[in-house]
Amino acid sequence: MVERRELTRPGSTTRTRHAEGAIARRPTLVLTDKGRLRFVEPLECPTEETIAQVTGTELVTEPNLATFVVGVIATAAGAIMMVRGISESEPGGSPFSYAGGGLLVAGLPFAIGPWLGTHTELRPGAAIPPIRRPGPHEPCGERPLVARAARLVVRGVEVQGRIDGDGVFAVSPYQLVDAFETVAVPAWEVTATLDTDTGPRTITTTLSGGALANHAQAFLAEAGFDTRIEPMRLVPGLVAGSLRVSLTSTADGPAVRVVLPLDNAGPGPAWAVRGHLIAPGTPAIDGRVLYAGSLAKGAASVPELVIPVTEAAALALRTASIDLTVELRDAHGTAPTTPVRFRGTILVDAPR
């Protein structure tokens, strides 16, 4: 028995993204491939799903149940008659045996036949327009956040800096993370207050410690000092001069300048020399890293760190007495263990 079924069913689905309708989501702070901090607005785009429609005629060859029922009845009756004829054991055979055998032979084809040759055949139909419907929003990139400057608070340390047209923050994260010590960098819980055209805007985010560690080499590759580290053959003799701290003015606003003269009396070169700034009572300059890099035997260096600060912080620093120490470190642990210390009122640089 052949049954015809006209059907329409969904086929393949394609999704089209409409970038012209992109929506900016909550801004965040990310780490670029070059190890820079960047403020961005993640974008989500609306989509449209196109579902193809498949039409056709389905030809289904099914078993004839009526024939099957007749076959089952005849087979069952024949089997019963054969059993009865055998049990009567008449000489020459019982008529029931012969009749039952005949019914059994005749009924089996009727019972089995309807189930042979069943199949389904699909014949394509005419093409019809697809179904179009709105799809889910999906991420479609990001755009720089438009802002002039930002003040970050990271683990109690305050970081002030400008933001360029691409959303990149002027202060490197490796002013707070030692790029030479990245075995176990903790995650950053960051609160940023941004100066935008519409007023202050605050965002909070978390930067992975692993990402900060992984991008340290990108920072060192573009650093303005010699970042080489070679095996120690002779012990260097690092000597620190007087630590100088002053307030200065830059194109981006007020800043604190930290200068630490260094000499290497030898006999060996010093590698990856840097100083960790510790100023617990002054969050505007606490927790920074002052890099010097490598110093050859007999070489001198005057590494300088310029730390942008807010106008309010600069005003407070003008009249405050600060306590700042710098712990020197190098690649092979040969730096002096006694910190270099500054205690007193910050000087104010003369206008340039």
Short mmCIF file of the C-alpha atoms (twelve columns), coordinates in Angstrom:
data_MODEL
# 
_entry.id   MODEL 
# 
loop_
_atom_site.group_PDB 
_atom_site.id 
_atom_site.type_symbol 
_atom_site.label_atom_id 
_atom_site.label_alt_id 
_atom_site.label_comp_id 
_atom_site.label_asym_id 
_atom_site.label_seq_id 
_atom_site.Cartn_x 
_atom_site.Cartn_y 
_atom_site.Cartn_z 
_atom_site.pdbx_PDB_model_num 
ATOM 1   C CA . MET A 1   0.000  0.000   0.000  1 
ATOM 2   C CA . VAL A 2   1.461  3.368   -1.080 1 
ATOM 3   C CA . GLU A 3   0.589  6.558   0.823  1 
ATOM 4   C CA . ARG A 4   1.361  10.068  -0.497 1 
ATOM 5   C CA . ARG A 5   2.243  12.797  1.998  1 
ATOM 6   C CA . GLU A 6   2.790  16.431  1.015  1 
ATOM 7   C CA . LEU A 7   5.304  18.005  3.422  1 
ATOM 8   C CA . THR A 8   7.202  21.206  4.162  1 
ATOM 9   C CA . ARG A 9   10.090 21.114  6.610  1 
ATOM 10  C CA . PRO A 10  12.907 23.460  7.668  1 
ATOM 11  C CA . GLY A 11  16.263 23.087  5.943  1 
ATOM 12  C CA . SER A 12  19.598 24.755  6.632  1 
ATOM 13  C CA . THR A 13  19.796 27.901  8.761  1 
ATOM 14  C CA . THR A 14  22.132 30.804  8.050  1 
ATOM 15  C CA . ARG A 15  22.758 33.765  10.353 1 
ATOM 16  C CA . THR A 16  23.516 37.274  9.093  1 
ATOM 17  C CA . ARG A 17  25.145 39.845  11.367 1 
ATOM 18  C CA . HIS A 18  24.079 43.486  11.027 1 
ATOM 19  C CA . ALA A 19  27.085 45.557  12.099 1 
ATOM 20  C CA . GLU A 20  25.230 48.797  11.385 1 
ATOM 21  C CA . GLY A 21  23.041 48.124  14.416 1 
ATOM 22  C CA . ALA A 22  25.895 47.458  16.859 1 
ATOM 23  C CA . ILE A 23  25.131 48.232  20.500 1 
ATOM 24  C CA . ALA A 24  27.848 49.254  22.968 1 
ATOM 25  C CA . ARG A 25  27.813 47.327  26.224 1 
ATOM 26  C CA . ARG A 26  29.331 48.115  29.608 1 
ATOM 27  C CA . PRO A 27  32.883 49.506  29.145 1 
ATOM 28  C CA . THR A 28  35.806 47.575  30.501 1 
ATOM 29  C CA . LEU A 29  39.592 47.606  30.759 1 
ATOM 30  C CA . VAL A 30  41.603 45.089  28.727 1 
ATOM 31  C CA . LEU A 31  45.263 44.241  28.185 1 
ATOM 32  C CA . THR A 32  46.502 44.591  24.612 1 
ATOM 33  C CA . ASP A 33  48.944 42.270  22.856 1 
ATOM 34  C CA . LYS A 34  51.691 44.830  23.541 1 
ATOM 35  C CA . GLY A 35  50.986 44.829  27.265 1 
ATOM 36  C CA . ARG A 36  49.155 48.175  27.359 1 
ATOM 37  C CA . LEU A 37  45.973 48.983  29.245 1 
ATOM 38  C CA . ARG A 38  43.069 49.942  26.992 1 
ATOM 39  C CA . PHE A 39  39.559 51.119  27.764 1 
ATOM 40  C CA . VAL A 40  36.996 49.668  25.366 1 
ATOM 41  C CA . GLU A 41  33.270 49.253  24.891 1 
ATOM 42  C CA . PRO A 42  32.412 45.681  23.807 1 
ATOM 43  C CA . LEU A 43  29.972 45.630  20.897 1 
ATOM 44  C CA . GLU A 44  27.013 43.339  20.259 1 
ATOM 45  C CA . CYS A 45  25.348 43.149  16.859 1 
ATOM 46  C CA . PRO A 46  21.776 42.082  16.031 1 
ATOM 47  C CA . THR A 47  21.436 39.093  13.726 1 
ATOM 48  C CA . GLU A 48  18.855 37.722  11.332 1 
ATOM 49  C CA . GLU A 49  18.301 34.010  10.785 1 
ATOM 50  C CA . THR A 50  17.297 32.711  7.354  1 
ATOM 51  C CA . ILE A 51  15.706 29.252  7.404  1 
ATOM 52  C CA . ALA A 52  15.400 27.467  4.064  1 
ATOM 53  C CA . GLN A 53  12.110 25.653  3.425  1 
ATOM 54  C CA . VAL A 54  12.153 22.207  1.825  1 
ATOM 55  C CA . THR A 55  8.965  20.971  0.123  1 
ATOM 56  C CA . GLY A 56  8.236  17.639  -1.472 1 
ATOM 57  C CA . THR A 57  6.064  14.584  -1.721 1 
ATOM 58  C CA . GLU A 58  6.813  11.634  0.481  1 
ATOM 59  C CA . LEU A 59  5.761  8.248   -0.941 1 
ATOM 60  C CA . VAL A 60  5.517  5.704   1.830  1 
ATOM 61  C CA . THR A 61  5.065  2.035   0.974  1 
ATOM 62  C CA . GLU A 62  3.444  0.479   4.033  1 
ATOM 63  C CA . PRO A 63  2.346  -3.072  4.845  1 
ATOM 64  C CA . ASN A 64  -1.310 -4.048  4.186  1 
ATOM 65  C CA . LEU A 65  -2.491 -4.846  7.686  1 
ATOM 66  C CA . ALA A 66  -5.641 -6.585  6.477  1 
ATOM 67  C CA . THR A 67  -3.599 -9.100  4.494  1 
ATOM 68  C CA . PHE A 68  -1.291 -9.531  7.469  1 
ATOM 69  C CA . VAL A 69  -4.253 -10.280 9.775  1 
ATOM 70  C CA . VAL A 70  -5.665 -12.855 7.332  1 
ATOM 71  C CA . GLY A 71  -2.253 -14.495 7.102  1 
ATOM 72  C CA . VAL A 72  -1.845 -14.616 10.861 1 
ATOM 73  C CA . ILE A 73  -5.305 -16.160 11.335 1 
ATOM 74  C CA . ALA A 74  -4.739 -18.751 8.602  1 
ATOM 75  C CA . THR A 75  -1.280 -19.631 9.933  1 
ATOM 76  C CA . ALA A 76  -2.569 -19.965 13.470 1 
ATOM 77  C CA . ALA A 77  -5.542 -22.092 12.394 1 
ATOM 78  C CA . GLY A 78  -3.330 -24.362 10.291 1 
ATOM 79  C CA . ALA A 79  -0.922 -24.836 13.178 1 
ATOM 80  C CA . ILE A 80  -3.777 -25.778 15.520 1 
ATOM 81  C CA . MET A 81  -5.249 -28.262 13.017 1 
ATOM 82  C CA . MET A 82  -1.867 -29.898 12.460 1 
ATOM 83  C CA . VAL A 83  -1.342 -30.361 16.173 1 
ATOM 84  C CA . ARG A 84  -4.814 -31.878 16.518 1 
ATOM 85  C CA . GLY A 85  -4.295 -34.227 13.552 1 
ATOM 86  C CA . ILE A 86  -1.003 -35.462 14.927 1 
ATOM 87  C CA . SER A 87  -2.518 -36.065 18.342 1 
ATOM 88  C CA . GLU A 88  -5.375 -38.201 16.886 1 
ATOM 89  C CA . SER A 89  -2.823 -40.508 15.140 1 
ATOM 90  C CA . GLU A 90  -5.297 -42.036 12.633 1 
ATOM 91  C CA . PRO A 91  -3.964 -44.693 10.220 1 
ATOM 92  C CA . GLY A 92  -2.934 -43.079 6.954  1 
ATOM 93  C CA . GLY A 93  -2.880 -39.657 8.550  1 
ATOM 94  C CA . SER A 94  -5.605 -37.392 9.864  1 
ATOM 95  C CA . PRO A 95  -7.546 -35.025 7.566  1 
ATOM 96  C CA . PHE A 96  -6.801 -32.266 10.109 1 
ATOM 97  C CA . SER A 97  -3.100 -32.716 9.496  1 
ATOM 98  C CA . TYR A 98  -3.467 -32.248 5.769  1 
ATOM 99  C CA . ALA A 99  -5.848 -29.325 6.094  1 
ATOM 100 C CA . GLY A 100 -3.689 -27.692 8.754  1 
ATOM 101 C CA . GLY A 101 -0.608 -28.021 6.621  1 
ATOM 102 C CA . GLY A 102 -2.381 -26.421 3.730  1 
ATOM 103 C CA . LEU A 103 -3.560 -23.493 5.817  1 
ATOM 104 C CA . LEU A 104 -0.104 -23.055 7.310  1 
ATOM 105 C CA . VAL A 105 1.531  -22.986 3.875  1 
ATOM 106 C CA . ALA A 106 -1.091 -20.622 2.499  1 
ATOM 107 C CA . GLY A 107 -1.122 -18.321 5.549  1 
ATOM 108 C CA . LEU A 108 2.613  -17.695 5.930  1 
ATOM 109 C CA . PRO A 109 2.953  -15.663 2.705  1 
ATOM 110 C CA . PHE A 110 0.004  -13.513 3.754  1 
ATOM 111 C CA . ALA A 111 1.559  -12.924 7.190  1 
ATOM 112 C CA . ILE A 112 5.104  -12.204 5.967  1 
ATOM 113 C CA . GLY A 113 4.517  -10.666 2.558  1 
ATOM 114 C CA . PRO A 114 3.070  -7.305  3.680  1 
ATOM 115 C CA . TRP A 115 6.306  -6.516  5.540  1 
ATOM 116 C CA . LEU A 116 8.561  -7.035  2.542  1 
ATOM 117 C CA . GLY A 117 9.398  -4.151  0.228  1 
ATOM 118 C CA . THR A 118 8.371  -1.316  2.585  1 
ATOM 119 C CA . HIS A 119 10.275 1.934   1.964  1 
ATOM 120 C CA . THR A 120 9.984  5.702   1.843  1 
ATOM 121 C CA . GLU A 121 10.751 7.853   -1.203 1 
ATOM 122 C CA . LEU A 122 11.022 11.668  -1.160 1 
ATOM 123 C CA . ARG A 123 10.326 13.556  -4.345 1 
ATOM 124 C CA . PRO A 124 11.444 17.245  -4.220 1 
ATOM 125 C CA . GLY A 125 8.785  19.869  -4.662 1 
ATOM 126 C CA . ALA A 126 8.749  23.452  -5.835 1 
ATOM 127 C CA . ALA A 127 10.994 26.038  -4.144 1 
ATOM 128 C CA . ILE A 128 9.328  28.398  -1.680 1 
ATOM 129 C CA . PRO A 129 10.656 31.561  0.027  1 
ATOM 130 C CA . PRO A 130 12.700 31.013  3.218  1 
ATOM 131 C CA . ILE A 131 11.575 32.080  6.685  1 
ATOM 132 C CA . ARG A 132 13.348 35.100  8.145  1 
ATOM 133 C CA . ARG A 133 13.354 35.860  11.846 1 
ATOM 134 C CA . PRO A 134 15.425 37.920  14.319 1 
ATOM 135 C CA . GLY A 135 18.371 35.999  15.777 1 
ATOM 136 C CA . PRO A 136 20.207 36.481  19.049 1 
ATOM 137 C CA . HIS A 137 22.636 39.358  19.584 1 
ATOM 138 C CA . GLU A 138 26.261 38.248  19.367 1 
ATOM 139 C CA . PRO A 139 29.648 39.846  20.130 1 
ATOM 140 C CA . CYS A 140 31.079 41.723  17.167 1 
ATOM 141 C CA . GLY A 141 34.254 43.394  18.348 1 
ATOM 142 C CA . GLU A 142 34.881 46.481  20.404 1 
ATOM 143 C CA . ARG A 143 35.504 50.192  20.079 1 
ATOM 144 C CA . PRO A 144 37.714 52.527  22.118 1 
ATOM 145 C CA . LEU A 145 36.076 54.315  24.995 1 
ATOM 146 C CA . VAL A 146 36.131 58.072  24.475 1 
ATOM 147 C CA . ALA A 147 37.651 59.690  27.565 1 
ATOM 148 C CA . ARG A 148 40.422 62.152  28.375 1 
ATOM 149 C CA . ALA A 149 41.966 60.633  31.484 1 
ATOM 150 C CA . ALA A 150 41.386 58.055  34.192 1 
ATOM 151 C CA . ARG A 151 42.309 57.419  37.781 1 
ATOM 152 C CA . LEU A 152 42.775 53.749  38.639 1 
ATOM 153 C CA . VAL A 153 42.802 52.215  42.082 1 
ATOM 154 C CA . VAL A 154 44.654 48.868  42.120 1 
ATOM 155 C CA . ARG A 155 45.356 47.120  45.428 1 
ATOM 156 C CA . GLY A 156 45.258 50.469  47.242 1 
ATOM 157 C CA . VAL A 157 47.588 52.170  44.761 1 
ATOM 158 C CA . GLU A 158 46.339 55.189  42.793 1 
ATOM 159 C CA . VAL A 159 47.313 55.531  39.133 1 
ATOM 160 C CA . GLN A 160 46.550 58.698  37.178 1 
ATOM 161 C CA . GLY A 161 47.022 58.891  33.416 1 
ATOM 162 C CA . ARG A 162 45.808 60.192  30.073 1 
ATOM 163 C CA . ILE A 163 43.772 58.160  27.548 1 
ATOM 164 C CA . ASP A 164 44.533 58.511  23.854 1 
ATOM 165 C CA . GLY A 165 42.121 58.368  20.923 1 
ATOM 166 C CA . ASP A 166 42.392 54.585  20.748 1 
ATOM 167 C CA . GLY A 167 41.462 54.159  24.406 1 
ATOM 168 C CA . VAL A 168 45.042 53.310  25.480 1 
ATOM 169 C CA . PHE A 169 46.000 54.347  29.011 1 
ATOM 170 C CA . ALA A 170 49.266 56.268  29.237 1 
ATOM 171 C CA . VAL A 171 50.646 54.454  32.290 1 
ATOM 172 C CA . SER A 172 52.020 50.958  31.709 1 
ATOM 173 C CA . PRO A 173 50.752 48.196  34.004 1 
ATOM 174 C CA . TYR A 174 54.403 47.199  34.418 1 
ATOM 175 C CA . GLN A 175 54.927 50.340  36.442 1 
ATOM 176 C CA . LEU A 176 52.998 48.362  39.090 1 
ATOM 177 C CA . VAL A 177 54.019 44.818  38.096 1 
ATOM 178 C CA . ASP A 178 57.718 43.953  37.989 1 
ATOM 179 C CA . ALA A 179 58.185 42.688  34.429 1 
ATOM 180 C CA . PHE A 180 61.178 40.615  35.583 1 
ATOM 181 C CA . GLU A 181 59.172 38.867  38.328 1 
ATOM 182 C CA . THR A 182 56.152 37.194  36.728 1 
ATOM 183 C CA . VAL A 183 56.079 33.764  38.355 1 
ATOM 184 C CA . ALA A 184 52.978 34.513  40.433 1 
ATOM 185 C CA . VAL A 185 51.299 37.792  39.491 1 
ATOM 186 C CA . PRO A 186 48.038 38.290  41.421 1 
ATOM 187 C CA . ALA A 187 44.854 39.291  39.641 1 
ATOM 188 C CA . TRP A 188 44.002 42.974  39.597 1 
ATOM 189 C CA . GLU A 189 40.693 44.207  40.975 1 
ATOM 190 C CA . VAL A 190 40.539 47.603  39.248 1 
ATOM 191 C CA . THR A 191 38.254 50.545  39.904 1 
ATOM 192 C CA . ALA A 192 38.634 53.268  37.285 1 
ATOM 193 C CA . THR A 193 37.124 56.752  37.346 1 
ATOM 194 C CA . LEU A 194 37.140 58.238  33.859 1 
ATOM 195 C CA . ASP A 195 36.985 61.858  32.759 1 
ATOM 196 C CA . THR A 196 34.512 61.896  29.850 1 
ATOM 197 C CA . ASP A 197 32.602 64.579  27.975 1 
ATOM 198 C CA . THR A 198 29.468 63.621  29.892 1 
ATOM 199 C CA . GLY A 199 31.158 63.761  33.285 1 
ATOM 200 C CA . PRO A 200 32.904 61.250  35.576 1 
ATOM 201 C CA . ARG A 201 32.249 57.588  34.840 1 
ATOM 202 C CA . THR A 202 33.264 54.692  37.062 1 
ATOM 203 C CA . ILE A 203 33.874 51.120  35.973 1 
ATOM 204 C CA . THR A 204 35.166 48.079  37.817 1 
ATOM 205 C CA . THR A 205 36.832 45.067  36.282 1 
ATOM 206 C CA . THR A 206 39.331 42.284  36.920 1 
ATOM 207 C CA . LEU A 207 42.552 41.727  34.995 1 
ATOM 208 C CA . SER A 208 43.974 38.215  35.020 1 
ATOM 209 C CA . GLY A 209 47.318 37.774  36.745 1 
ATOM 210 C CA . GLY A 210 48.227 35.243  34.080 1 
ATOM 211 C CA . ALA A 211 47.619 37.768  31.300 1 
ATOM 212 C CA . LEU A 212 49.771 40.350  33.064 1 
ATOM 213 C CA . ALA A 213 52.550 37.794  33.384 1 
ATOM 214 C CA . ASN A 214 52.283 36.612  29.777 1 
ATOM 215 C CA . HIS A 215 52.519 40.132  28.308 1 
ATOM 216 C CA . ALA A 216 55.553 41.193  30.335 1 
ATOM 217 C CA . GLN A 217 57.874 40.184  27.501 1 
ATOM 218 C CA . ALA A 218 55.966 42.435  25.105 1 
ATOM 219 C CA . PHE A 219 56.611 45.337  27.476 1 
ATOM 220 C CA . LEU A 220 60.312 44.495  27.820 1 
ATOM 221 C CA . ALA A 221 60.688 44.174  24.054 1 
ATOM 222 C CA . GLU A 222 59.823 47.875  23.658 1 
ATOM 223 C CA . ALA A 223 61.336 49.182  26.898 1 
ATOM 224 C CA . GLY A 224 63.777 52.056  26.687 1 
ATOM 225 C CA . PHE A 225 66.534 50.210  28.566 1 
ATOM 226 C CA . ASP A 226 68.723 47.139  28.108 1 
ATOM 227 C CA . THR A 227 66.606 44.161  29.192 1 
ATOM 228 C CA . ARG A 228 69.211 41.421  28.654 1 
ATOM 229 C CA . ILE A 229 69.872 38.849  31.360 1 
ATOM 230 C CA . GLU A 230 73.063 36.804  31.073 1 
ATOM 231 C CA . PRO A 231 74.664 34.262  33.418 1 
ATOM 232 C CA . MET A 232 76.659 35.770  36.283 1 
ATOM 233 C CA . ARG A 233 80.389 35.165  35.992 1 
ATOM 234 C CA . LEU A 234 81.622 37.984  38.253 1 
ATOM 235 C CA . VAL A 235 79.666 39.643  41.043 1 
ATOM 236 C CA . PRO A 236 78.665 43.270  40.327 1 
ATOM 237 C CA . GLY A 237 78.984 46.041  42.875 1 
ATOM 238 C CA . LEU A 238 75.884 48.218  42.711 1 
ATOM 239 C CA . VAL A 239 76.068 51.504  44.589 1 
ATOM 240 C CA . ALA A 240 73.051 53.801  44.930 1 
ATOM 241 C CA . GLY A 241 73.326 57.559  45.129 1 
ATOM 242 C CA . SER A 242 70.936 59.984  46.827 1 
ATOM 243 C CA . LEU A 243 67.277 59.378  46.094 1 
ATOM 244 C CA . ARG A 244 65.645 62.531  44.724 1 
ATOM 245 C CA . VAL A 245 61.888 63.142  44.711 1 
ATOM 246 C CA . SER A 246 60.230 66.248  43.285 1 
ATOM 247 C CA . LEU A 247 56.993 67.636  41.920 1 
ATOM 248 C CA . THR A 248 57.067 68.650  38.279 1 
ATOM 249 C CA . SER A 249 54.754 69.753  35.509 1 
ATOM 250 C CA . THR A 250 54.220 67.848  32.271 1 
ATOM 251 C CA . ALA A 251 52.053 68.352  29.216 1 
ATOM 252 C CA . ASP A 252 49.516 66.025  30.816 1 
ATOM 253 C CA . GLY A 253 49.495 67.748  34.202 1 
ATOM 254 C CA . PRO A 254 51.361 67.461  37.499 1 
ATOM 255 C CA . ALA A 255 53.650 64.516  38.193 1 
ATOM 256 C CA . VAL A 256 56.135 63.212  40.737 1 
ATOM 257 C CA . ARG A 257 59.684 62.639  39.482 1 
ATOM 258 C CA . VAL A 258 61.749 59.955  41.218 1 
ATOM 259 C CA . VAL A 259 65.464 59.825  40.355 1 
ATOM 260 C CA . LEU A 260 67.979 57.318  41.720 1 
ATOM 261 C CA . PRO A 261 71.615 57.498  40.508 1 
ATOM 262 C CA . LEU A 262 73.304 54.069  40.271 1 
ATOM 263 C CA . ASP A 263 76.925 53.007  39.788 1 
ATOM 264 C CA . ASN A 264 78.338 49.561  39.165 1 
ATOM 265 C CA . ALA A 265 81.783 49.309  40.749 1 
ATOM 266 C CA . GLY A 266 82.193 45.809  39.304 1 
ATOM 267 C CA . PRO A 267 83.962 43.522  38.805 1 
ATOM 268 C CA . GLY A 268 80.972 41.978  36.962 1 
ATOM 269 C CA . PRO A 269 78.039 43.459  35.038 1 
ATOM 270 C CA . ALA A 270 74.616 43.760  36.684 1 
ATOM 271 C CA . TRP A 271 71.521 42.497  34.873 1 
ATOM 272 C CA . ALA A 272 67.847 43.534  35.147 1 
ATOM 273 C CA . VAL A 273 68.455 46.201  37.748 1 
ATOM 274 C CA . ARG A 274 65.301 47.860  39.089 1 
ATOM 275 C CA . GLY A 275 63.917 49.379  42.255 1 
ATOM 276 C CA . HIS A 276 60.590 48.788  44.028 1 
ATOM 277 C CA . LEU A 277 59.070 51.959  45.479 1 
ATOM 278 C CA . ILE A 278 57.424 51.621  48.882 1 
ATOM 279 C CA . ALA A 279 55.422 54.570  50.243 1 
ATOM 280 C CA . PRO A 280 52.517 53.173  52.304 1 
ATOM 281 C CA . GLY A 281 51.221 56.608  53.300 1 
ATOM 282 C CA . THR A 282 51.270 57.967  49.750 1 
ATOM 283 C CA . PRO A 283 49.103 55.867  47.406 1 
ATOM 284 C CA . ALA A 284 49.859 58.189  44.472 1 
ATOM 285 C CA . ILE A 285 53.474 56.919  44.289 1 
ATOM 286 C CA . ASP A 286 53.397 53.641  46.240 1 
ATOM 287 C CA . GLY A 287 53.982 50.274  44.591 1 
ATOM 288 C CA . ARG A 288 55.827 51.502  41.484 1 
ATOM 289 C CA . VAL A 289 58.802 49.941  39.723 1 
ATOM 290 C CA . LEU A 290 61.813 52.018  38.621 1 
ATOM 291 C CA . TYR A 291 63.736 50.216  35.833 1 
ATOM 292 C CA . ALA A 292 67.442 50.679  35.100 1 
ATOM 293 C CA . GLY A 293 68.201 47.510  33.095 1 
ATOM 294 C CA . SER A 294 71.729 46.196  32.710 1 
ATOM 295 C CA . LEU A 295 74.813 48.069  33.970 1 
ATOM 296 C CA . ALA A 296 78.280 47.125  32.753 1 
ATOM 297 C CA . LYS A 297 81.301 47.171  35.033 1 
ATOM 298 C CA . GLY A 298 82.193 50.773  35.816 1 
ATOM 299 C CA . ALA A 299 78.985 52.092  34.241 1 
ATOM 300 C CA . ALA A 300 76.690 54.693  35.787 1 
ATOM 301 C CA . SER A 301 72.988 55.208  35.226 1 
ATOM 302 C CA . VAL A 302 70.415 57.714  36.413 1 
ATOM 303 C CA . PRO A 303 67.043 55.959  36.008 1 
ATOM 304 C CA . GLU A 304 64.051 58.243  36.326 1 
ATOM 305 C CA . LEU A 305 60.392 57.524  36.888 1 
ATOM 306 C CA . VAL A 306 57.743 60.171  36.187 1 
ATOM 307 C CA . ILE A 307 54.456 59.407  37.931 1 
ATOM 308 C CA . PRO A 308 51.402 61.450  36.822 1 
ATOM 309 C CA . VAL A 309 49.202 62.536  39.731 1 
ATOM 310 C CA . THR A 310 45.920 64.394  40.091 1 
ATOM 311 C CA . GLU A 311 45.817 68.090  40.915 1 
ATOM 312 C CA . ALA A 312 44.449 67.204  44.359 1 
ATOM 313 C CA . ALA A 313 47.280 64.747  45.007 1 
ATOM 314 C CA . ALA A 314 49.873 67.279  43.827 1 
ATOM 315 C CA . LEU A 315 48.461 69.928  46.163 1 
ATOM 316 C CA . ALA A 316 48.589 67.511  49.089 1 
ATOM 317 C CA . LEU A 317 52.143 66.448  48.286 1 
ATOM 318 C CA . ARG A 318 53.387 70.046  48.243 1 
ATOM 319 C CA . THR A 319 52.860 70.401  51.966 1 
ATOM 320 C CA . ALA A 320 53.227 66.827  53.159 1 
ATOM 321 C CA . SER A 321 56.270 65.047  54.495 1 
ATOM 322 C CA . ILE A 322 56.640 61.673  52.785 1 
ATOM 323 C CA . ASP A 323 58.526 58.523  53.607 1 
ATOM 324 C CA . LEU A 324 59.705 56.686  50.484 1 
ATOM 325 C CA . THR A 325 62.073 53.736  50.243 1 
ATOM 326 C CA . VAL A 326 63.411 51.972  47.183 1 
ATOM 327 C CA . GLU A 327 64.376 48.295  47.365 1 
ATOM 328 C CA . LEU A 328 66.981 47.463  44.712 1 
ATOM 329 C CA . ARG A 329 66.823 44.156  42.853 1 
ATOM 330 C CA . ASP A 330 68.697 42.495  40.024 1 
ATOM 331 C CA . ALA A 331 68.557 39.251  38.069 1 
ATOM 332 C CA . HIS A 332 70.943 37.290  40.308 1 
ATOM 333 C CA . GLY A 333 70.140 38.669  43.762 1 
ATOM 334 C CA . THR A 334 73.384 40.650  44.139 1 
ATOM 335 C CA . ALA A 335 71.803 44.090  44.728 1 
ATOM 336 C CA . PRO A 336 72.350 45.805  48.105 1 
ATOM 337 C CA . THR A 337 69.822 44.651  50.681 1 
ATOM 338 C CA . THR A 338 69.638 48.004  52.460 1 
ATOM 339 C CA . PRO A 339 66.822 50.108  50.941 1 
ATOM 340 C CA . VAL A 340 67.500 53.620  49.707 1 
ATOM 341 C CA . ARG A 341 65.370 56.072  51.649 1 
ATOM 342 C CA . PHE A 342 63.848 59.513  51.192 1 
ATOM 343 C CA . ARG A 343 62.110 61.244  54.063 1 
ATOM 344 C CA . GLY A 344 60.915 64.834  54.067 1 
ATOM 345 C CA . THR A 345 59.121 67.388  51.951 1 
ATOM 346 C CA . ILE A 346 59.078 66.980  48.195 1 
ATOM 347 C CA . LEU A 347 60.904 69.629  46.213 1 
ATOM 348 C CA . VAL A 348 59.167 71.477  43.383 1 
ATOM 349 C CA . ASP A 349 61.010 71.571  40.067 1 
ATOM 350 C CA . ALA A 350 61.522 74.969  38.481 1 
ATOM 351 C CA . PRO A 351 59.331 75.578  35.432 1 
ATOM 352 C CA . ARG A 352 61.007 74.635  32.149 1 
# 
